[in-house]
Amino acid sequence: MKKWAPLLFFAILCISPAPIPHPQVPKSTNLVLTHVTIIDLTGGPSQRDMIVSITGNRISRIDAAGKFTPPANSKIVDATGKFLIPGLWDMHVHPHGQQDLSLFIANGITGIRIMWGDREDFLWRKDRNAGKLLAPHMQIASPIVDGPKPFWPGSISVSSEPEARAVVDKSKAAGADFVKIYSFLPREEFLAIADEAKKQDIPFAGHVPMSVSAQEASDAGMKSIEHLTGVMQACSPLSADLNKASEADLEEHNSTGEHFFEGPRIHAMHEQMVATCNPEKAGDLFDVFKRNGTWQTPTLTLWRMFSSINDPTFTENPALNFVAIRERQSWDPATLSKRSVAENTVVSKSEFQKDLQLVAAMQKAGVGILAGTDTGNPYCIPGFALQDELQLLVQAGLTPLQALQSATTNPARFIANETDFGAIKPGKLANLVLLDASPLDNIANTTKISAVILDGKFLDRPALDAMLTNVAALANRKPIGDILFATIQKDGARAAVDQYHQLATTQHDSYDFSENELVSLGYRLIHMQKITDAIEIFKLSVEAYPRSYNTYDSLAEAYMDHGDRDLAIQNYRKSLELNPANANGAKMLQKLSAQ
């Protein structure tokens, strides 16, 4: 969930970041781990002093030490004192570039569920499956499907039942694994998506829309609810009044287009909602979730951030070294606390504690829990955030075993592929994490990674450290936008464009030449009413990133502000050609065509 539109808009737009150097994908070979302790995620005792044999990309056999002699040509890894768990899954991510894929792997994450699918994600998966890209396994959503006035640019907007059904059909045809729905879907469109998804045999998941209750969403067949949306509201004896307030807020949103995650009516009742959320009513709802097979991805890492944004441990986190400078700057708590946090939510420490209690109660009631993080939000750092999430799940009351299951066996069950994933058994894909200490003793031991095995490929600690070093080098490049802005102020936009080309040729590794740098600079110039300069920068972004719909959309906006109607239409059309789901582009094109 992207709570802060002004802050995180750039992250959504960053569709085509600069490529990251990856280690060469090693060829599979026979690999044998000896004297390892296997963690049994069914709850049985750990298996000590075992031999795990891997042939190609699958586990071929498991034997007690001394009961099997590995073939002479095998790669032998002495795992004495080490503990083996299945590869982890982060079930709610928004990767913003290939560097995020490296961060996932380096943290033992061998599977991810991408919650807003775009063209690049599918290309990554294609390259991954062809052995051209070292990356986790991927479950990929459709683009976000939202109501007539979608919150996020690039979402698919639906305003009728036929449109809602059509988007399900198109999502399946495009290869999406599920349909991602969002908060501002009207009731009729939501129910049409649910019905069509059932007919097409494709899951739908996401936010519980403001137009329905959590129980209605579950009864309609929603596969997973993200961020506990609608759960606390449904667990309050005031739920009927809260539902009416949500519906009224949604009506206001659709009539005015005002963007908010928590409308004024719900905002006014928020404190009462938190105070009155009671376990008895929660139990009734959780029975519904269990009966319907509705999973929960709480993203506690996200809610902890919202409730404690001024906690100095966020800004002191060493993992910030792997976050791009520009993004890191936008996460400054002094800035965040003055912006949309105060405007859009009243998330408090007491509410976060209630979230923890609800998660524990759901686990106890038998509701399926999935570990997910919502990477892309402030301090939800890819890879590292999942380690935080596992610890927060234990803080909520889950055992270390249950927390591990939320990132291993549960994702395998959720995606209906226990053949390949979720356990350490012969025949399963060899996606494994070798740890220096047992996570059953302390869940934080999942951070003590000795090696990661990805589809049979052995990545030892030096290889993982090299991946991290590459990401850190990219993240700490100087933002090119600042350099270009200074040149524009002194010598004009044409000089800045020439400077960009010169530096990209001579000092490519020293500066961040990402699309986001150019787009952000362009909008900075628009806000300063330097429209002609903005046009030059957006033209440069189109030149540098011709496959990104957003570069054309931004250039079109600048032309429109400059009064160049024909050029604006031309570029909005190109944007829609690259991304037919670009609701903003369609809206602007319709507006311009009517003039």
C-alpha positions as CSV (number, residue, x, y, z in Angstrom):
1,M,0.0,0.0,0.0
2,K,1.4,3.3,-1.0
3,K,0.2,5.7,1.6
4,W,2.0,8.9,0.7
5,A,1.3,9.8,-2.9
6,P,3.4,13.0,-2.9
7,L,6.4,11.1,-1.5
8,L,6.2,7.8,-3.3
9,F,4.9,8.9,-6.7
10,F,8.4,8.9,-8.1
11,A,8.9,5.3,-7.0
12,I,5.9,4.1,-9.0
13,L,7.2,6.0,-12.0
14,C,10.6,4.5,-12.0
15,I,9.8,1.8,-14.6
16,S,13.1,1.5,-16.4
17,P,16.0,2.1,-14.0
18,A,19.6,1.8,-15.0
19,P,20.6,-1.9,-15.3
20,I,22.6,-3.5,-12.5
21,P,25.6,-5.7,-13.1
22,H,24.7,-9.2,-11.9
23,P,27.1,-12.0,-11.2
24,Q,27.1,-14.5,-14.1
25,V,24.4,-17.1,-13.6
26,P,26.3,-20.2,-12.7
27,K,25.5,-23.4,-14.4
28,S,23.9,-26.1,-12.4
29,T,26.0,-29.0,-11.3
30,N,25.8,-31.8,-8.8
31,L,25.9,-30.2,-5.3
32,V,26.1,-32.0,-2.0
33,L,25.7,-30.5,1.4
34,T,27.2,-32.7,4.1
35,H,26.7,-32.8,7.9
36,V,23.9,-30.2,7.7
37,T,20.9,-29.8,10.1
38,I,17.6,-29.7,8.3
39,I,14.9,-27.6,9.9
40,D,11.6,-29.5,9.6
41,L,8.8,-26.9,9.0
42,T,6.1,-29.4,9.7
43,G,6.9,-29.0,13.3
44,G,8.8,-32.3,13.6
45,P,12.3,-32.5,15.1
46,S,15.2,-31.1,13.2
47,Q,17.2,-33.7,11.2
48,R,20.8,-33.5,12.3
49,D,24.0,-34.6,10.4
50,M,22.3,-35.1,7.1
51,I,23.4,-35.2,3.4
52,V,21.4,-33.2,0.9
53,S,22.1,-34.0,-2.7
54,I,21.1,-31.6,-5.5
55,T,21.1,-32.6,-9.2
56,G,20.5,-29.8,-11.6
57,N,17.9,-27.5,-10.1
58,R,16.2,-30.1,-7.8
59,I,16.9,-31.9,-4.6
60,S,17.6,-35.4,-5.7
61,R,18.0,-37.3,-2.3
62,I,18.4,-36.8,1.4
63,D,20.4,-39.3,3.5
64,A,21.9,-39.6,7.0
65,A,25.6,-39.0,7.2
66,G,27.5,-42.2,6.4
67,K,24.6,-43.7,4.4
68,F,25.5,-42.2,1.1
69,T,28.7,-41.5,-0.8
70,P,28.5,-38.6,-3.2
71,P,29.6,-39.1,-6.8
72,A,33.3,-38.1,-7.4
73,N,32.4,-35.2,-9.6
74,S,30.1,-33.5,-7.1
75,K,30.7,-30.1,-5.5
76,I,30.9,-30.9,-1.8
77,V,30.0,-28.3,0.8
78,D,30.8,-29.1,4.4
79,A,27.8,-27.7,6.3
80,T,28.9,-28.8,9.8
81,G,27.2,-26.5,12.3
82,K,24.9,-25.1,9.7
83,F,21.1,-25.1,9.4
84,L,19.1,-25.5,6.2
85,I,15.7,-23.9,5.6
86,P,13.6,-23.6,2.4
87,G,14.1,-20.4,0.4
88,L,12.0,-17.5,1.7
89,W,9.2,-15.7,-0.1
90,D,8.3,-12.0,0.3
91,M,4.6,-12.0,-0.6
92,H,4.1,-8.3,-1.1
93,V,6.8,-6.4,-3.1
94,H,7.1,-3.6,-5.5
95,P,10.6,-3.9,-7.0
96,H,11.9,-0.7,-8.6
97,G,14.9,-2.2,-10.5
98,Q,17.1,-5.2,-10.9
99,Q,19.1,-4.0,-7.8
100,D,16.1,-5.0,-5.7
101,L,16.3,-8.6,-7.1
102,S,19.9,-8.8,-5.8
103,L,18.8,-7.6,-2.4
104,F,16.1,-10.2,-2.2
105,I,18.5,-13.0,-3.0
106,A,21.2,-11.8,-0.7
107,N,18.6,-12.0,2.1
108,G,17.6,-15.6,1.4
109,I,14.5,-14.7,-0.6
110,T,14.1,-17.0,-3.5
111,G,10.5,-16.1,-4.4
112,I,8.5,-12.8,-4.6
113,R,4.9,-11.8,-5.2
114,I,4.9,-8.6,-7.2
115,M,1.8,-6.7,-6.4
116,W,1.7,-4.3,-9.4
117,G,2.8,-6.1,-12.5
118,D,4.2,-4.2,-15.5
119,R,5.9,-5.0,-18.7
120,E,9.4,-5.1,-17.1
121,D,8.4,-7.6,-14.5
122,F,7.3,-10.0,-17.1
123,L,10.5,-9.5,-19.1
124,W,12.4,-10.2,-15.9
125,R,10.5,-13.4,-15.4
126,K,11.1,-14.4,-19.0
127,D,14.9,-13.8,-18.7
128,R,15.0,-15.5,-15.3
129,N,13.3,-18.6,-16.6
130,A,15.7,-18.7,-19.6
131,G,18.7,-18.6,-17.3
132,K,19.7,-15.1,-18.4
133,L,18.9,-13.3,-15.1
134,L,19.7,-14.2,-11.5
135,A,16.4,-13.5,-9.8
136,P,13.9,-15.0,-7.4
137,H,10.8,-16.9,-8.7
138,M,8.0,-14.4,-9.4
139,Q,4.3,-14.4,-9.0
140,I,3.1,-11.3,-10.9
141,A,-0.1,-9.3,-10.5
142,S,-2.0,-7.4,-13.1
143,P,-1.6,-3.6,-13.0
144,I,-3.7,-2.2,-10.1
145,V,-7.4,-2.2,-10.9
146,D,-9.2,0.8,-9.3
147,G,-12.4,2.8,-9.7
148,P,-13.3,5.7,-12.0
149,K,-10.8,8.0,-10.3
150,P,-7.8,5.7,-9.5
151,F,-5.4,6.8,-6.8
152,W,-2.2,5.8,-8.7
153,P,-1.3,6.9,-12.2
154,G,-0.9,3.9,-14.4
155,S,-3.7,2.0,-12.7
156,I,-6.5,0.4,-14.7
157,S,-9.7,2.4,-14.2
158,V,-13.0,0.7,-14.4
159,S,-16.4,2.5,-14.3
160,S,-18.8,-0.3,-15.3
161,E,-19.5,-4.0,-14.9
162,P,-18.5,-4.8,-18.5
163,E,-15.2,-2.9,-18.0
164,A,-14.6,-4.8,-14.8
165,R,-15.1,-8.1,-16.4
166,A,-13.0,-7.2,-19.4
167,V,-10.0,-6.3,-17.2
168,V,-10.1,-9.8,-15.7
169,D,-10.1,-11.4,-19.1
170,K,-7.3,-9.1,-20.3
171,S,-5.2,-9.7,-17.2
172,K,-5.4,-13.5,-17.6
173,A,-4.5,-13.2,-21.3
174,A,-1.5,-11.0,-20.5
175,G,-0.1,-13.7,-18.3
176,A,-0.8,-12.2,-14.9
177,D,-1.0,-14.7,-12.0
178,F,-3.8,-12.8,-10.3
179,V,-5.8,-9.6,-10.5
180,K,-4.8,-6.8,-8.1
181,I,-7.7,-4.7,-6.8
182,Y,-7.6,-1.5,-5.0
183,S,-9.4,0.7,-2.5
184,F,-11.6,2.9,-4.7
185,L,-13.5,0.2,-6.6
186,P,-17.2,0.7,-6.6
187,R,-19.3,-2.2,-5.3
188,E,-20.8,-3.3,-8.6
189,E,-17.4,-3.3,-10.3
190,F,-15.8,-5.3,-7.4
191,L,-18.5,-7.9,-7.5
192,A,-18.2,-8.2,-11.3
193,I,-14.4,-8.7,-11.0
194,A,-15.0,-11.4,-8.3
195,D,-17.6,-13.2,-10.5
196,E,-15.5,-13.0,-13.7
197,A,-12.3,-14.1,-11.8
198,K,-14.2,-17.2,-10.6
199,K,-15.3,-18.0,-14.2
200,Q,-11.8,-17.4,-15.6
201,D,-10.2,-19.4,-12.8
202,I,-7.8,-16.6,-11.9
203,P,-7.4,-15.3,-8.3
204,F,-7.9,-11.7,-7.2
205,A,-6.3,-10.1,-4.2
206,G,-5.4,-6.7,-2.8
207,H,-7.1,-4.0,-0.8
208,V,-10.6,-4.5,0.5
209,P,-12.4,-1.7,-1.4
210,M,-14.1,1.0,0.6
211,S,-17.4,-0.2,-1.0
212,V,-17.5,-3.6,0.7
213,S,-16.7,-5.1,4.1
214,A,-13.9,-7.5,4.8
215,Q,-16.5,-10.3,5.2
216,E,-18.1,-9.5,1.9
217,A,-14.7,-9.5,0.2
218,S,-13.9,-12.9,1.7
219,D,-17.3,-14.3,0.7
220,A,-16.8,-13.0,-2.8
221,G,-13.7,-15.2,-3.1
222,M,-10.9,-12.7,-2.5
223,K,-7.7,-14.8,-2.3
224,S,-5.7,-12.5,0.0
225,I,-6.3,-9.3,1.9
226,E,-3.3,-7.0,2.0
227,H,-2.3,-4.8,4.9
228,L,-5.3,-5.9,7.1
229,T,-7.4,-3.5,5.0
230,G,-11.0,-3.6,6.3
231,V,-10.1,-6.0,9.1
232,M,-10.1,-3.7,12.1
233,Q,-13.1,-2.0,10.8
234,A,-15.0,-5.3,10.6
235,C,-13.9,-6.3,14.1
236,S,-15.5,-3.3,15.8
237,P,-19.1,-3.3,17.0
238,L,-19.3,0.0,15.2
239,S,-18.7,-1.8,11.9
240,A,-22.1,-0.9,10.4
241,D,-21.5,2.8,11.0
242,L,-17.9,2.5,9.8
243,N,-19.1,0.8,6.6
244,K,-21.5,3.7,5.9
245,A,-18.7,6.2,6.6
246,S,-16.4,4.4,4.1
247,E,-19.1,4.3,1.4
248,A,-19.8,8.1,1.9
249,D,-16.0,8.8,1.7
250,L,-15.8,6.7,-1.5
251,E,-18.7,8.6,-3.0
252,E,-16.9,11.9,-2.2
253,H,-13.7,10.6,-3.7
254,N,-15.5,9.6,-6.9
255,S,-17.3,12.9,-7.2
256,T,-14.4,15.2,-6.3
257,G,-11.3,13.1,-7.2
258,E,-9.7,14.1,-3.9
259,H,-7.0,11.6,-3.0
260,F,-7.0,10.1,0.5
261,F,-6.6,6.7,2.0
262,E,-8.6,7.5,5.0
263,G,-11.5,9.8,4.2
264,P,-12.8,12.4,6.5
265,R,-15.7,10.4,8.0
266,I,-13.6,7.3,8.8
267,H,-10.9,9.6,10.0
268,A,-13.3,11.1,12.5
269,M,-14.2,7.6,13.8
270,H,-10.7,6.2,13.7
271,E,-9.9,6.4,17.4
272,Q,-13.2,4.7,18.3
273,M,-12.6,2.0,15.8
274,V,-9.3,1.1,17.3
275,A,-10.6,1.2,20.9
276,T,-13.7,-0.9,20.1
277,C,-12.1,-3.6,18.0
278,N,-12.8,-6.7,20.1
279,P,-11.6,-10.3,20.0
280,E,-15.1,-11.8,20.1
281,K,-16.2,-10.1,16.9
282,A,-12.8,-10.7,15.4
283,G,-13.2,-14.5,16.0
284,D,-16.4,-14.5,14.0
285,L,-14.6,-12.8,11.1
286,F,-11.6,-15.0,11.3
287,D,-13.9,-18.1,11.1
288,V,-15.2,-16.6,7.8
289,F,-11.6,-16.1,6.5
290,K,-10.7,-19.7,7.5
291,R,-13.8,-21.1,5.9
292,N,-13.3,-19.2,2.7
293,G,-9.6,-19.7,2.4
294,T,-8.9,-15.9,2.6
295,W,-5.2,-15.3,3.4
296,Q,-3.8,-12.3,5.2
297,T,-0.6,-10.4,4.3
298,P,-0.4,-8.1,7.3
299,T,2.8,-6.2,6.2
300,L,3.6,-5.3,9.8
301,T,6.8,-3.7,8.7
302,L,4.7,-1.1,6.9
303,W,2.5,-0.5,9.9
304,R,5.4,-0.2,12.3
305,M,6.9,2.4,10.0
306,F,3.7,4.4,10.0
307,S,3.3,4.3,13.7
308,S,6.9,5.1,14.6
309,I,8.3,7.2,11.8
310,N,10.4,9.3,14.2
311,D,12.2,6.2,15.6
312,P,15.9,6.9,15.1
313,T,16.5,3.2,14.3
314,F,15.0,3.8,10.9
315,T,17.6,6.5,9.9
316,E,20.4,4.5,11.6
317,N,19.6,1.3,9.7
318,P,22.8,0.1,7.8
319,A,20.7,-1.2,5.0
320,L,20.0,2.3,3.9
321,N,23.3,2.1,2.2
322,F,21.5,0.0,-0.5
323,V,18.8,2.6,-1.1
324,A,19.4,5.3,-3.8
325,I,20.4,8.6,-2.4
326,R,17.4,10.5,-3.8
327,E,14.9,7.9,-2.4
328,R,16.8,7.9,0.9
329,Q,16.4,11.7,1.1
330,S,12.7,11.5,0.6
331,W,12.4,9.2,3.6
332,D,13.7,11.8,6.0
333,P,11.3,11.6,9.0
334,A,11.4,15.4,9.5
335,T,9.9,15.7,6.0
336,L,7.5,12.8,6.2
337,S,6.0,13.8,9.5
338,K,4.9,17.1,8.0
339,R,3.3,15.7,4.9
340,S,0.7,13.0,4.1
341,V,1.2,11.1,7.3
342,A,-0.6,13.8,9.2
343,E,-3.1,14.3,6.5
344,N,-4.1,10.8,5.6
345,T,-3.9,8.6,8.7
346,V,-3.9,8.6,12.4
347,V,-1.9,5.4,12.7
348,S,-0.6,5.3,16.3
349,K,1.5,3.1,18.4
350,S,-1.7,1.8,20.1
351,E,-3.1,0.9,16.7
352,F,0.0,-1.0,15.7
353,Q,-0.2,-2.9,19.0
354,K,-3.8,-3.8,18.0
355,D,-2.6,-5.0,14.6
356,L,-0.2,-7.3,16.3
357,Q,-3.0,-8.7,18.5
358,L,-5.2,-9.3,15.5
359,V,-2.4,-11.1,13.6
360,A,-1.8,-13.4,16.6
361,A,-5.6,-14.0,16.9
362,M,-5.8,-14.9,13.2
363,Q,-2.9,-17.3,13.5
364,K,-4.6,-19.0,16.5
365,A,-7.9,-19.2,14.6
366,G,-6.2,-21.0,11.7
367,V,-6.3,-18.1,9.2
368,G,-3.4,-18.3,6.7
369,I,-0.7,-15.7,7.3
370,L,1.7,-14.6,4.5
371,A,4.9,-12.7,5.2
372,G,5.0,-9.6,3.0
373,T,6.6,-6.2,3.3
374,D,5.4,-3.6,0.7
375,T,8.9,-2.7,-0.4
376,G,9.1,0.7,-2.0
377,N,7.6,2.5,1.0
378,P,9.9,4.4,3.4
379,Y,12.2,2.1,5.3
380,C,10.7,-1.1,3.8
381,I,14.0,-2.0,2.2
382,P,13.9,-5.0,-0.3
383,G,15.2,-8.2,1.3
384,F,16.0,-6.7,4.7
385,A,12.3,-5.8,5.3
386,L,11.3,-9.5,5.2
387,Q,13.8,-10.2,8.0
388,D,12.1,-7.4,10.0
389,E,8.7,-8.9,9.1
390,L,9.6,-12.3,10.5
391,Q,10.7,-10.7,13.7
392,L,7.5,-8.6,14.0
393,L,5.4,-11.7,13.4
394,V,7.1,-13.3,16.4
395,Q,6.6,-10.1,18.4
396,A,2.9,-10.4,17.5
397,G,2.8,-13.9,19.2
398,L,3.7,-16.4,16.4
399,T,6.3,-18.9,17.2
400,P,9.5,-18.8,15.2
401,L,8.3,-21.9,13.4
402,Q,5.0,-20.2,12.5
403,A,6.8,-17.1,11.3
404,L,9.1,-19.3,9.1
405,Q,6.0,-21.0,7.7
406,S,4.5,-17.7,6.7
407,A,7.5,-17.2,4.3
408,T,7.9,-20.8,3.1
409,T,5.2,-23.5,3.4
410,N,2.3,-21.0,3.4
411,P,3.4,-19.2,0.2
412,A,3.7,-22.7,-1.5
413,R,0.2,-23.5,-0.4
414,F,-1.1,-20.1,-1.4
415,I,0.3,-20.3,-5.0
416,A,-0.9,-23.9,-5.2
417,N,2.6,-25.3,-5.9
418,E,3.8,-27.5,-3.1
419,T,5.3,-29.7,-5.7
420,D,8.2,-27.3,-6.2
421,F,8.3,-25.1,-3.1
422,G,7.9,-24.9,0.6
423,A,9.9,-27.8,2.1
424,I,13.2,-29.7,1.9
425,K,12.3,-32.9,0.2
426,P,13.6,-34.9,-2.8
427,G,12.0,-33.7,-6.0
428,K,11.4,-30.1,-4.9
429,L,13.3,-27.2,-6.5
430,A,16.6,-26.6,-4.8
431,N,15.8,-23.1,-3.3
432,L,17.4,-23.2,0.1
433,V,19.1,-21.0,2.7
434,L,22.1,-22.2,4.7
435,L,22.2,-20.5,8.1
436,D,24.9,-20.2,10.8
437,A,22.4,-20.6,13.6
438,S,18.9,-22.1,14.1
439,P,16.0,-19.8,13.5
440,L,13.9,-21.9,15.8
441,D,16.0,-20.7,18.7
442,N,15.8,-17.1,17.5
443,I,14.0,-15.9,14.4
444,A,16.7,-13.2,14.0
445,N,19.0,-16.1,13.0
446,T,17.5,-15.9,9.5
447,T,19.8,-13.0,9.0
448,K,22.9,-15.2,9.6
449,I,23.1,-16.4,6.0
450,S,26.1,-18.5,5.1
451,A,24.9,-19.3,1.5
452,V,21.8,-19.2,-0.7
453,I,20.9,-22.0,-3.2
454,L,18.8,-20.7,-6.0
455,D,17.5,-23.4,-8.4
456,G,20.6,-25.5,-7.5
457,K,23.0,-22.6,-8.0
458,F,25.3,-22.2,-4.9
459,L,25.8,-18.6,-3.9
460,D,28.3,-18.5,-1.0
461,R,28.8,-15.6,1.4
462,P,31.5,-13.9,-0.8
463,A,29.1,-14.1,-3.8
464,L,26.2,-12.6,-1.8
465,D,28.5,-9.9,-0.5
466,A,29.6,-9.1,-4.0
467,M,26.0,-8.6,-5.0
468,L,25.5,-6.3,-2.1
469,T,28.6,-4.3,-3.0
470,N,27.3,-3.8,-6.5
471,V,23.9,-2.5,-5.2
472,A,25.6,-0.2,-2.7
473,A,27.8,1.3,-5.5
474,L,24.7,2.0,-7.6
475,A,22.7,3.4,-4.7
476,N,25.4,5.8,-3.7
477,R,26.0,7.4,-7.1
478,K,25.5,11.2,-7.1
479,P,22.0,12.2,-8.3
480,I,22.4,13.6,-11.8
481,G,19.3,15.7,-11.4
482,D,21.1,18.0,-8.9
483,I,24.0,18.5,-11.3
484,L,21.7,19.2,-14.3
485,F,19.6,21.6,-12.3
486,A,22.6,23.7,-11.3
487,T,23.7,23.9,-15.0
488,I,20.2,24.9,-16.1
489,Q,20.2,27.7,-13.6
490,K,23.5,29.0,-14.9
491,D,23.6,28.1,-18.6
492,G,20.2,26.8,-19.6
493,A,18.6,23.5,-20.5
494,R,20.5,22.8,-23.7
495,A,23.8,23.0,-21.8
496,A,22.4,20.6,-19.2
497,V,21.4,18.1,-21.9
498,D,24.9,18.3,-23.4
499,Q,26.3,17.8,-19.9
500,Y,24.1,14.7,-19.4
501,H,25.5,13.1,-22.6
502,Q,29.1,13.9,-21.7
503,L,28.8,12.6,-18.1
504,A,26.9,9.5,-19.2
505,T,29.8,8.7,-21.6
506,T,32.8,9.6,-19.4
507,Q,31.5,9.0,-15.8
508,H,28.7,6.6,-16.1
509,D,29.4,4.8,-12.8
510,S,29.7,8.0,-10.8
511,Y,26.2,9.4,-11.3
512,D,22.6,8.1,-11.0
513,F,21.3,8.4,-14.5
514,S,17.9,6.7,-13.7
515,E,14.7,7.7,-15.3
516,N,13.5,9.0,-12.0
517,E,16.3,11.6,-11.8
518,L,15.2,13.1,-15.2
519,V,11.4,12.9,-14.5
520,S,11.8,14.4,-11.0
521,L,13.9,17.2,-12.5
522,G,11.4,17.9,-15.2
523,Y,8.5,18.2,-12.6
524,R,10.7,20.4,-10.5
525,L,11.1,22.8,-13.4
526,I,7.4,22.7,-14.2
527,H,6.6,23.7,-10.6
528,M,9.0,26.6,-11.1
529,Q,7.1,27.5,-14.3
530,K,10.2,26.8,-16.4
531,I,8.1,24.9,-18.9
532,T,10.4,25.1,-21.9
533,D,13.3,23.8,-19.8
534,A,11.1,21.0,-18.5
535,I,10.3,20.0,-22.1
536,E,14.0,19.7,-22.9
537,I,14.5,17.5,-19.9
538,F,11.5,15.3,-20.6
539,K,12.7,14.9,-24.2
540,L,16.0,13.7,-22.8
541,S,14.1,11.2,-20.6
542,V,12.3,9.9,-23.7
543,E,15.6,9.6,-25.5
544,A,17.2,7.7,-22.6
545,Y,14.2,5.5,-21.7
546,P,12.1,5.0,-24.9
547,R,10.3,1.9,-23.5
548,S,8.8,3.8,-20.5
549,Y,5.3,5.0,-20.9
550,N,5.9,7.5,-18.1
551,T,8.5,9.4,-20.0
552,Y,6.0,10.1,-22.8
553,D,3.2,10.9,-20.4
554,S,5.4,13.4,-18.6
555,L,6.5,15.0,-21.9
556,A,2.9,15.2,-23.0
557,E,2.0,17.0,-19.7
558,A,4.7,19.6,-20.3
559,Y,3.6,20.2,-23.9
560,M,0.0,20.6,-22.6
561,D,1.2,23.2,-20.0
562,H,3.0,25.0,-22.8
563,G,-0.1,25.0,-25.0
564,D,1.3,22.6,-27.6
565,R,-1.9,20.6,-28.1
566,D,-0.8,18.5,-31.1
567,L,2.5,17.5,-29.5
568,A,0.7,16.7,-26.2
569,I,-1.7,14.4,-28.1
570,Q,1.1,12.7,-29.9
571,N,3.0,11.9,-26.7
572,Y,-0.1,10.8,-24.7
573,R,-0.9,8.4,-27.6
574,K,2.6,7.0,-27.5
575,S,2.3,6.6,-23.7
576,L,-0.9,4.6,-24.1
577,E,0.7,2.5,-26.8
578,L,3.3,1.5,-24.3
579,N,0.9,1.1,-21.4
580,P,-2.8,0.8,-22.4
581,A,-3.6,0.8,-18.6
582,N,-2.3,4.4,-18.2
583,A,-5.6,6.0,-16.9
584,N,-4.1,9.4,-16.7
585,G,-2.9,9.3,-20.3
586,A,-6.4,8.2,-21.4
587,K,-8.1,10.9,-19.4
588,M,-5.8,13.7,-20.7
589,L,-6.1,12.5,-24.3
590,Q,-9.9,12.5,-24.1
591,K,-9.7,16.0,-22.6
592,L,-7.4,17.3,-25.4
593,S,-9.4,15.6,-28.1
594,A,-12.6,17.4,-26.9
595,Q,-11.0,20.8,-27.2
